[in-house]
Amino acid sequence: MATLDLFADPDANDRARLDALRANLHHYAHHYYVLDAPVVPDAEYDRLFVELQALEAAHPDWVTPDSPTQRVGGKPLGQFASVRHAVPMLSIRTETDTESTG
């Protein structure tokens, strides 16, 4: 895991944090979506994801195609049963999203 240096260039600290966030979010997503064994609460994942979005917005040249913020979705895994929702899910929001825009 990257260590932040309080006396280093702020961009270096941002870059280290961005790299750590990406690694952690990839790890958490794998456990959640592939292993069906979440390792952090949804609200914590959402908080870290928003932090990554902010860092990438501040440094757009650091956005990479493999960033969790660029993921659209993956192929459904066969071991999970298909579920029909009683009420259609017209807008899926994050755990911490309270805006009506979703």
N, C-alpha and C positions, 0 to 999 in steps of 0.2 A: 504494500500500500504506500502511496506517495506521502511524503512528509511536507508540510507547509513550512516555509522559512519566512519568518516575520520581517527579515531584513532584505529579502530578495525582491526582485522586480515584481510588481503586482501581477503582471501578465503571467509570470512563471507560476505564481501561486494559483491564479485562475486556471491555468493549463493543467496543473497537477490536480486541482479539485475536479475539473471537467473529466479528466481521465479516470479518476477514482469513481465519480458518479456513473460514468458509462459502464465501467466494469461491474459495479455493484448492481446497477439496474439490469444489466444482461443476466447476471447471476440470479437475481430475484425473479425475473420474468421466466427464466428456464424452470425454476422450482415451481412457479405458479402455473404456467401454461403446459409444460411438458410432464413434470413429475406429479402434478396435482398435490403439491406439498409446500404451500407458502411458508416463507421464512420470516417475512415481515408483514405487519398489518397493511391493508390497502392504503390507509391514510399516510403511512410513512413512505410507501412507494410513491404515492402522488406528490408528497412534499419534495422528495428527492428529484422527481421528474420535473416539477416546476422549477426547481433550482437549476437543473441542467438546461431547461429551456431559456432561462434568464442568462446563463453564461453563454449559450450559443447565440442569443440575440445580441449580447454585448460584443461577441467575437464571431461574426458570421463566417469568416474565413476558416474557422475551426470546425464547422459542421461537416460531418462525414456521412456517407451513405449508410454506414453500419451503426450510426447513433440510434439509441432507443427512440429519440424524437422523430426519426425518419421511418420507423417501422409502421407499416400499414396493417399487417396481419400475416398470419401464417396459414398453412394448410391445416384443416381440422385433423385432429388425431383420432384414430379409430377406436382407442380404448375408452373414449368418453361417449356416453349415451347422448343421443340427440334429445333436446328438451323443447317442448312447445310452451311458451309463456301464456298464461291465462289472459293477461293483458299485454297487448303488443308493446314492445320496448321501442318507442318512437325516438327517444333521445337517451343515449347512455352517457352519463356524466361521471366524472371522477368522484371518489369518496368524499373529497373535501370541496367540491364545486357547489357553490350556492347560487350561482348566477343562472338566470332563466335561459341564457343562450346555450348552456350546455357546454 
